[in-house]
Amino acid sequence: MSDRLKAILLLMGAMASFTLLDTSAKYASQSLPILVGVFFRYAIALVFAAVIVWRAGGVALLATRHPYLQVTRGLLLLASTMCNFTAMSYLQLAQTAAIFFTVPLLVCALSVPLLGEHVGLRRWIAVAIGFLGVLVIMRPGTMNFHWAMLVSLSSALFGALYNITTRKVGGADATQTSLFYVGLVGALGAALPLTRVWQTPQGFEWLLMLMMGVMGTLGHFMLIKAHRLAPASAIAPFIYTQIIWMTIAGAVVFGQFPDHWTLIGAVIVVASGVYVFARERKLGGTTVQEVLPED
């Protein structure tokens, strides 16, 4: 099996893991405050990251050349997660997934003012078409519009800023270091306001908390491994397989089926994102890096 095929399979496995994370979070939100789920998602990930750091190099790996950027990364991802979990508690999984797939489009657009990169006319058109797809999904001004869709879009924006900040960190810090600080900042950030809404998980809820932490960590590991085996621009389009898993999970677990407008909008968003990836790969540029669907 070639490295590229292994990378594709790992990336698809990561998308399946993130789907299990999101499904667990949506299910848990029916009985637990959202902030409790967010805290456990990061706290459990922090434990795994600490073990990885210890085995890979110990305390020396905790040193970072970009402490402020690492904190900023963690806060941006925490904000993205909180918005995503909030949106999922009101919307279908397929809807939040389709809206969140605007992350590559947002990264492409924001790379111009924030990174000083050049984006050609074709990619700008693809970005515009992608956001028309979002409007098809959201349908503002109709009875189908829900305010949580704006929260989901905010999650995508925070996710795009997280990806751009990650690129600013570059190769200065080890992957294990960045993984640790994301978990640390996320756990501390969620813990600070937790005393006001704390509710101790009961029975099956503990399994959901564990599932969220384990699936999030496993998904990131598979992403890291996939990007070591193949270039991001070559495998990134396969992140869109998550829409399949999210649709299946929504139907099986929650009995929710996306309407035809959501499916049409999702196709438009995915097609636009794939074009941006393909165009970037052809030009050999740097706009598309490890644009990941973080949770």
C-alpha positions as CSV (number, residue, x, y, z in Angstrom):
1,M,0.0,0.0,0.0
2,S,1.4,3.4,-1.0
3,D,2.0,6.1,1.6
4,R,-0.6,8.3,-0.1
5,L,-3.3,5.7,0.1
6,K,-2.4,5.1,3.8
7,A,-2.7,8.9,4.3
8,I,-6.1,9.0,2.7
9,L,-7.4,6.1,4.8
10,L,-6.0,7.7,8.0
11,L,-7.6,11.0,7.1
12,M,-11.0,9.3,6.5
13,G,-10.5,7.5,9.8
14,A,-9.9,10.8,11.5
15,M,-13.2,12.2,10.0
16,A,-15.0,9.1,11.4
17,S,-13.4,9.8,14.8
18,F,-14.5,13.4,14.8
19,T,-18.0,12.3,13.8
20,L,-18.2,10.1,16.9
21,L,-16.9,13.1,19.0
22,D,-19.6,15.3,17.6
23,T,-22.3,12.7,18.0
24,S,-21.3,12.1,21.6
25,A,-21.3,15.9,22.2
26,K,-24.8,16.4,20.7
27,Y,-26.2,13.4,22.7
28,A,-24.6,14.7,25.9
29,S,-26.0,18.2,25.4
30,Q,-29.5,16.8,25.9
31,S,-28.8,16.3,29.6
32,L,-25.6,18.1,30.5
33,P,-24.5,21.8,30.2
34,I,-22.4,22.2,27.0
35,L,-19.5,23.6,29.0
36,V,-19.2,20.3,30.9
37,G,-18.7,18.4,27.6
38,V,-16.2,21.0,26.4
39,F,-14.2,20.7,29.6
40,F,-14.0,16.9,29.4
41,R,-13.2,16.9,25.7
42,Y,-10.0,19.0,26.5
43,A,-9.2,17.6,29.9
44,I,-9.0,14.0,28.6
45,A,-7.1,15.1,25.5
46,L,-4.6,16.9,27.8
47,V,-4.0,13.7,29.7
48,F,-3.2,11.8,26.5
49,A,-1.0,14.7,25.3
50,A,0.9,14.8,28.6
51,V,1.6,11.1,28.2
52,I,2.8,11.6,24.7
53,V,5.1,14.5,25.6
54,W,6.6,12.4,28.5
55,R,7.3,9.5,26.3
56,A,8.6,11.6,23.4
57,G,11.0,13.8,25.3
58,G,9.8,14.8,28.7
59,V,9.7,18.3,30.2
60,A,12.0,19.6,27.5
61,L,9.2,19.3,25.0
62,L,7.1,21.8,27.0
63,A,9.4,24.6,25.9
64,T,7.9,26.7,23.1
65,R,9.3,29.5,21.0
66,H,5.9,31.1,20.6
67,P,4.1,31.1,24.0
68,Y,1.6,33.8,23.1
69,L,0.7,32.2,19.7
70,Q,0.3,28.8,21.5
71,V,-2.1,30.4,24.0
72,T,-3.9,32.2,21.1
73,R,-4.2,28.9,19.2
74,G,-5.7,27.2,22.2
75,L,-8.3,29.9,22.9
76,L,-9.3,30.0,19.2
77,L,-9.8,26.3,19.1
78,L,-11.7,26.4,22.4
79,A,-14.0,29.1,21.0
80,S,-14.5,27.0,17.9
81,T,-15.4,24.0,19.9
82,M,-17.8,25.8,22.2
83,C,-19.6,27.4,19.2
84,N,-19.7,24.0,17.4
85,F,-21.1,22.1,20.4
86,T,-23.7,24.9,21.0
87,A,-24.8,24.8,17.3
88,M,-25.0,21.0,17.3
89,S,-27.4,21.0,20.3
90,Y,-29.9,22.9,18.1
91,L,-29.1,21.8,14.5
92,Q,-28.7,18.6,12.6
93,L,-25.2,17.1,12.4
94,A,-25.2,17.3,8.7
95,Q,-26.0,21.0,8.8
96,T,-23.2,21.9,11.2
97,A,-20.8,19.8,9.2
98,A,-21.7,21.5,5.9
99,I,-21.3,24.9,7.4
100,F,-18.1,24.1,9.1
101,F,-16.6,23.0,5.8
102,T,-16.3,26.7,4.9
103,V,-13.1,26.6,7.0
104,P,-10.8,26.0,3.9
105,L,-12.6,28.8,2.1
106,L,-12.2,31.2,5.1
107,V,-8.5,30.3,5.4
108,C,-8.1,31.0,1.7
109,A,-9.7,34.4,2.1
110,L,-8.1,35.4,5.4
111,S,-4.6,34.4,4.2
112,V,-4.5,37.6,2.1
113,P,-4.9,40.2,4.9
114,L,-3.4,38.1,7.7
115,L,-0.5,36.3,5.9
116,G,0.0,38.6,3.0
117,E,-0.5,35.8,0.5
118,H,-1.9,36.1,-3.0
119,V,-5.2,34.5,-4.0
120,G,-6.1,34.6,-7.7
121,L,-9.5,35.5,-9.2
122,R,-10.5,31.9,-9.7
123,R,-10.1,31.0,-6.0
124,W,-12.0,34.2,-5.0
125,I,-14.9,33.1,-7.2
126,A,-14.8,29.6,-5.6
127,V,-14.9,31.2,-2.2
128,A,-17.9,33.4,-3.2
129,I,-19.7,30.4,-4.6
130,G,-19.0,28.4,-1.5
131,F,-20.6,31.0,0.7
132,L,-23.6,31.1,-1.6
133,G,-23.8,27.4,-0.7
134,V,-23.9,28.4,3.0
135,L,-26.8,30.8,2.2
136,V,-28.6,27.9,0.6
137,I,-28.2,25.8,3.8
138,M,-29.1,28.7,6.1
139,R,-31.9,30.3,4.1
140,P,-32.0,33.5,6.1
141,G,-35.4,35.2,6.1
142,T,-37.3,31.9,5.9
143,M,-38.8,29.7,8.6
144,N,-36.0,27.2,8.2
145,F,-33.4,29.7,9.4
146,H,-32.1,29.1,13.0
147,W,-29.9,31.5,14.9
148,A,-27.6,28.5,15.8
149,M,-26.5,28.5,12.1
150,L,-24.7,31.8,12.8
151,V,-23.1,30.2,15.8
152,S,-22.0,27.3,13.5
153,L,-20.5,29.8,11.1
154,S,-18.7,31.5,14.0
155,S,-17.2,28.1,14.8
156,A,-15.9,27.9,11.3
157,L,-14.4,31.4,11.5
158,F,-12.6,30.6,14.8
159,G,-11.4,27.3,13.2
160,A,-10.0,29.2,10.2
161,L,-8.2,31.6,12.5
162,Y,-6.8,28.7,14.5
163,N,-5.4,27.2,11.3
164,I,-3.8,30.4,10.3
165,T,-2.3,30.9,13.8
166,T,-1.0,27.3,13.6
167,R,0.8,28.1,10.4
168,K,2.4,31.2,12.1
169,V,3.8,28.8,14.7
170,G,5.2,26.8,11.7
171,G,7.8,24.2,12.4
172,A,9.3,26.1,15.4
173,D,7.6,23.8,17.9
174,A,7.2,20.0,17.9
175,T,3.8,18.6,17.1
176,Q,3.6,17.1,20.6
177,T,4.3,20.6,22.1
178,S,1.4,22.1,20.1
179,L,-0.9,19.3,21.0
180,F,-0.1,19.7,24.7
181,Y,-0.8,23.4,24.8
182,V,-4.1,23.1,22.9
183,G,-5.3,20.6,25.5
184,L,-3.9,22.7,28.4
185,V,-5.4,26.0,27.3
186,G,-8.7,24.4,26.3
187,A,-9.1,22.6,29.7
188,L,-8.2,25.7,31.7
189,G,-10.3,27.9,29.6
190,A,-13.4,25.7,30.0
191,A,-12.7,25.1,33.7
192,L,-12.7,28.8,34.7
193,P,-16.5,29.4,34.2
194,L,-17.4,25.8,34.9
195,T,-18.3,26.3,38.6
196,R,-21.4,28.3,37.6
197,V,-22.9,25.5,35.5
198,W,-21.2,22.3,36.8
199,Q,-23.3,19.2,36.7
200,T,-21.7,15.8,37.6
201,P,-22.1,13.3,34.7
202,Q,-24.1,10.2,35.6
203,G,-23.9,6.6,34.3
204,F,-23.8,6.6,30.5
205,E,-22.8,10.3,30.5
206,W,-19.4,9.3,31.7
207,L,-19.0,7.1,28.7
208,L,-19.9,10.0,26.5
209,M,-17.3,12.2,28.1
210,L,-14.7,9.6,27.7
211,M,-15.7,9.0,24.0
212,M,-15.4,12.7,23.3
213,G,-11.8,12.9,24.7
214,V,-10.6,9.7,23.2
215,M,-12.1,10.3,19.7
216,G,-10.8,13.8,19.6
217,T,-7.3,12.7,20.5
218,L,-7.4,9.7,18.1
219,G,-8.6,11.9,15.3
220,H,-5.8,14.3,15.7
221,F,-3.2,11.5,15.8
222,M,-4.5,10.1,12.6
223,L,-4.4,13.6,11.0
224,I,-0.8,14.1,12.1
225,K,0.2,10.7,10.8
226,A,-1.7,11.3,7.5
227,H,0.1,14.6,6.9
228,R,3.5,13.0,7.6
229,L,2.8,10.4,4.8
230,A,1.5,12.7,2.1
231,P,1.2,16.5,1.3
232,A,-1.8,18.3,2.8
233,S,-2.9,19.5,-0.7
234,A,-3.0,16.0,-2.0
235,I,-5.2,14.5,0.8
236,A,-7.1,17.5,2.2
237,P,-10.2,17.1,-0.1
238,F,-10.9,13.8,1.7
239,I,-11.9,15.7,4.8
240,Y,-15.3,16.1,3.1
241,T,-16.0,12.4,3.7
242,Q,-17.1,13.6,7.1
243,I,-20.4,14.8,5.7
244,I,-21.2,11.2,4.9
245,W,-20.5,10.0,8.5
246,M,-22.3,13.0,10.0
247,T,-25.4,12.4,7.8
248,I,-25.5,8.7,8.8
249,A,-24.9,9.4,12.5
250,G,-27.7,12.1,12.5
251,A,-30.1,9.6,10.9
252,V,-29.2,6.6,13.0
253,V,-28.8,8.2,16.5
254,F,-31.2,11.2,16.3
255,G,-33.5,10.3,13.5
256,Q,-32.7,13.5,11.6
257,F,-32.5,13.6,7.9
258,P,-31.2,16.7,6.0
259,D,-33.6,18.3,3.6
260,H,-32.7,18.7,-0.1
261,W,-31.7,22.3,0.4
262,T,-29.1,21.3,3.0
263,L,-27.8,18.7,0.6
264,I,-27.6,21.1,-2.3
265,G,-25.8,23.7,-0.2
266,A,-23.4,21.1,1.1
267,V,-22.6,20.0,-2.4
268,I,-21.9,23.6,-3.4
269,V,-19.6,24.2,-0.3
270,V,-17.7,20.9,-0.8
271,A,-17.3,21.5,-4.6
272,S,-15.9,25.0,-3.9
273,G,-13.5,23.7,-1.2
274,V,-12.3,20.9,-3.4
275,Y,-11.6,23.4,-6.2
276,V,-9.6,25.6,-3.9
277,F,-7.5,22.6,-2.8
278,A,-7.0,21.5,-6.4
279,R,-6.1,25.0,-7.6
280,E,-3.7,25.5,-4.8
281,R,-2.0,22.2,-5.5
282,K,-1.7,23.1,-9.2
283,L,-0.1,26.4,-8.4
284,G,2.2,25.0,-5.8
285,G,1.3,27.8,-3.4
286,T,1.0,27.8,0.4
287,T,-2.6,28.9,1.0
288,V,-3.8,25.4,1.7
289,Q,-1.8,23.8,4.5
290,E,-3.1,21.5,7.1
291,V,-6.6,22.9,7.1
292,L,-8.2,20.6,9.6
293,P,-11.8,20.2,10.9
294,E,-10.9,20.7,14.5
295,D,-13.3,19.9,17.3
